[in-house]
Amino acid sequence: MQKIIHIDMDMFFAAIEIRDNPRLKYTPVVVGGKPNSRGVVATANYEARKYGIRSAMSCMEAYKRCPHCVFVKPQMEKYRDASNAIREIFYSVTDVVEPLSLDEAYLEVTQNKLQESSATRVAEHIKSMIFQKTQLTASAGVASNKFIAKIASDYNKPDGICVVSPQNILAFIHPLSVRKIPGVGKVTYEKLQRLQIKTIANLSLKSLTFLIDNFGKFGVHLYNIARGIDEREVVSQRIRKSYGRENTFENDIVDVEEALIYLKKCCDGVFQAINEQNLRARTITLKIKYHTFQTVTRRFTKNGYFLSSYELYENICSLIKQTEVGVTPIRLAGVSVSGFENDVSQQLHFDF
């Protein structure tokens, strides 16, 4: 039986800002765009969450809910440094680490470098080392599969640990909302509600045939999850299929040159990031969102690989001519690359 730990850092970006500026400790803090702007909240500390502020909310809405909140511009290099330090701790315990983002990861610790048979003690060691090295707290979920471990890591936040033994899995998950199930988005959730399936306990009463009839292949996943079954392994090397940068502007942009200045920075940042990971890409995609909220993408694929940020930018200059930029105001623009070389297995960081 597998022993899996899911580590989730507590309000990661905000925690780093508060660590570096202790005066913010008891103040509502949002890391994201400027107040009263169309930027989004990346992370809010627990003081801000008391006002209903949450990740991905617009900063304008966050400001309305808490005008005295402190808004801090994200400092991604600082967050990556902290993430790298935390990841070093993970790899000091096990080589089987699956990062999900800068602030969370799965660890397979059935066999580990500590020679410790108790996954609970391994999790406690990791949490302790993270705090010693970064002065940041983490929450941990310990279980026999990924689904249960991830749910458990959220159970005793912040700075908590939750252990779910195999015999307690059903008692742990059955009271939970079906919204907690991986892959259940808005549409599936609404359909489950119409079928009077509100909790995982409700779901467990449905037959496999019923779930396949209503949800197709996904019904098999729902059937297994309702029984605490998740056979996914911890994947130690994960390569992103794409890597990109985009931004929602404070004010709509009409001028093509202004848009290109920002897109040049995107090209530089994207190329630097994949170059640091020893990756080469063959496809570039331009993303534009007009002021009407209509989103368009334009894509180009080379026979070979892009070898410089300027080469990326040259193609962006061509792709932008296939849009209405310069005629129709835009609220968002971005660049992404994909089609990575198959034999490169370096882990990419998730960017904000």
N, C-alpha and C positions, 0 to 999 in steps of 0.2 A: 504494500500500500504506500502511495506517495505521501510525502510530507511537504506541504507547500506553504510558503509565507507570502502574503501580499503586504508590501510596505507602502504606505501612503503618507507623504509629508503633510503636516498640518498647515493650512493656509500659506503655502510655500513662499510665494512671492512677497506677500504681506509680512510674513514672519521674518524674512530677511531684511526688509526695510525697517521693521520695528527693532530687530536686533542691532542694526546699524544706527538707529536713531531712537534710543530708549524713551524719549519724550513722547513718542507716539503710542506707548504701551496701552494706555487706557482710553485711546481716542479711536473713533471709527476711521478705518483706513481702507481706501480703495486703490489698488494698483491697476492702472488702465489709462484711458484717455482723459482729457481735461474735463472738469465739471461743466455741465450744461452743453456738452458736445455730443456728436454722434459716434464717438468712440465707444468701445465696450469695456466692461469690467473684466479684467483677467482674474483677479483674486480679491476677495474682501475678507478682512479679519472678522473675528467673532463679534466684536463690538458693532461693526457695520451690519452684520447679518441680522442683528436684533431689529433692524429697520426694514428687513425684507430684501436687502441687497444681496445679489448672488452673481456668480460668474455668468458671463455672456449677456447680462443685462446692459442696456445702453447707459452710458454715463449720465445722460440727461435725466433718465428715470431715477438713477441712483441719487443724483443731486436733489431731485424733487423729494425723495424719501428722507434724505438726511443732508440738509444744506450745510451743516457744520462738519461734514465728513472731510477728511484730508485726502486729496487725490494725488497720487504719486505716479510719475511716469515710469513705465517698466524699464529696467536696466538688465537686458538679457544676458550680457556678458557676465555680470555678477551672479545671476541665477544659474548660468551654465557652470560657473566655477564651483558653486555650492553643490550642484548636481553631480559634477565629476568627482568631488570629494566623497559624496555619499556613495557613488557607484564603486569607488575604490574599496569602501567598507564591504559592500555586497560581495565583490570578487575576492575579498580576503576570507570570505566564509564559504563560497561555492562558485564554481565556474558556470553553473546553470542559472543564469540571470536573464530575465526577459523584461527589459525596460519598456514601459508603456508611454512614458512622457518624462519630462525633466524631474517630476516629483513622485513618481510611483513605479513599482516594478514587482514582478513575481520572482520568487526564488525557490528552486527545488533543493531541499535540504535533507532529503532522505539519507544521502551520503554527503558529508560536509567536511571542510578542512579543520573544523574545531574538534572533530571526532566526538561530537555530542549527539547522543541518541534522542534527546528531547528537543523537538522542534520549538517548543515553548521557550526553553532556555536559550536556544539560538536566536529567537526573535527578541528576547530581552537583551541579549548581548548586542545585537545590531542596533536596537534603539539606544542603548547606553553609549555605544561608540559614536553614533551619529551626533548625539548631544555633546559628547566630549569634544568632537572634532569641529562641529559647526555651531554649537549652542542653539540648535533647532530641534524641535520635537517631531516625532513620527508616530503614527498609529499602525498597528500590525494586526493582521488576521491570520490565524493558523488553522489549516484544515487539510483534508485529504484530496481536495480538488480546487481548481482555480475559481470556480463560481462561488463556492462557499467561502474561500479565503478572502476574496474581494469584498463580499458582503460583510464579512466579519470585521474587516479593517475599518469599516465606517461605524461600527457598533458602539465603540467606547471612545470616540473622539472627544477632545484632543488628547494626545499623549497616552493613548490607551492600547490595550492588547485584548483580543478576544480569541479564545481557542474553542473550536467546535470539533468535538470528537466524532468519529463515524457513527456511533450509536445515538448521537444527539442531533444529527443533521436534519431529520424531518421535523423535529420539534422546533428547531431553530428557523427553518425556512417557511414552514406552512403558514404562520401568521402574516408573512410579508406580502405586500402588494405585488401583483404580477408586473408592475412597472419596473421592479428591480431585476427582472430577468434580462440577460444580455440579448440584444437584438429586438426587444420589444420597444418600438418607437410609438409615435403618436397614433398612427393609423391602426396598428395591431392592438395597441392598448384600448382604443375606442371600440374595436370589434370585440375584444374580450369582455369589455364592460356590457356591451349589448347582449352578450351571451351569458350575462350574470356570473362571469368568472372574474372575481375581484381580488382574490388572494391566491397564493400558491396552493393552499389547502383546497380551494374550489377547483383549481386546475387539476389537482391530483385525482379528483373523482371522475374525470373525463377519460373515456377510452382512447386508445391510440387511433382507432378508426375514426372516431368523432373529430379528433384534432387534425388528422390528415385531411379529412373531408372539408374542414373549415379553413385550414391554414397551409395545406399542401405539405411540402417537405419540411417546412418550419415546424409543423405539428409534431414531428418526431423529436425535435429539439425541446419543444415545450413539454412533451410527455416525459422525457428523461430528466429535465431540470426539476419538474414537479416531484420527482423521486430522488432528488439529490445526486443525480448522475451527470457527471461532466468529465469526459475522457480526454479532453484537450491536454496536451503536454506543455510544460514550460519550454518555450523555444528560446534557446540561448543566443542565437544570431538572427536578428530580424532586420531586413532591409526594406526601407520605405519604397513604395512604388513611385512616389513623387516627392518633390521638395519645393516649397515656394514661399513667397512673401507677398503680402497685400496689405492695403490700408484703406480705411474709410476716412475721407477728408473732412475737415471741420466745415469747409464751405465747398460747394460744388465747383468743379474745375471746368472751364470752357476752352481755355487756351491749350493747343496741342503741345507747344513747347514746355509749358508748365507740367503737363502730364508726363512728357518724356524725361524731364529732369528727375522726377520721382522714380520712373521706371528704370532709369539708368542705375539709380541706387539699388533698386531691387535686383537687377542683373548682377551688380557687383557683389551684393550680399549672398545671393543664391550660389554664384560660382565659387566664392570663397568657401562657403559651407560644404559644398560637395567635393571641392578640391581637398579640403582638410580630411575628408573621409575617404580619399582615394577613389572617388566615384567619377564616372564620366557619363554624360547624358546625351541622348540623340534627339529628344523631342522637347520643344519649348512651347509653352502655352501662355497667351495673353488673356487676362480676365478683366472685363470692364463691366461695371454696374452703372447704368444711367440714372439720372435723377428721378426717373419714373419707377426705379427699382427693377427694371428689366436687366437681366444679366446675359452677357454674350461672351463667348470664348473664341479665340482664333489660335490655330495650332500649326506648327511646322515641324517636320521630322527630316533630319539629315540622313544621308547614307552612312556617314561616319559619326564622329562625336564632336560636340562643341569643345573647343580647346582654350577659350578665353571668355572673359565677361564681355569684352567688346563684341565678340562674335554673337553672343546672346543678344546684346543691345541692337546690333545691326538688324537682326531678324525681328526684334520687337518694333523697330522703326518701320519695317515692311508690313507687319501684321496690323499695326495701328491704323494703317491706311484702309484696312478692310472693315473698320468700325465707323461710328458716327462721332468719334472724338473730334472736337473742333466745331461741331455743328450742334450736338446735343450735350448739355452739361452732364458731367459724370460725378458720382459720389464715392466710387471705389475703383481702384486699379490694382493689378497685381501680376506677378510673373511666377510661373512654376516650370520645373523641368522634370522629365521622366524618361523612361526607356534606358534605365541604367545598365551598365555592363553586367552580365549575369554572374561572372565569376568573382566579383568583388563582394566581400561579406563583412564590410565594416558597418558598425552600428551608427545610424544617423540620429542626431538629436532632434527632438520635436521642438519646433520654434513656435513662439507666440505671435 
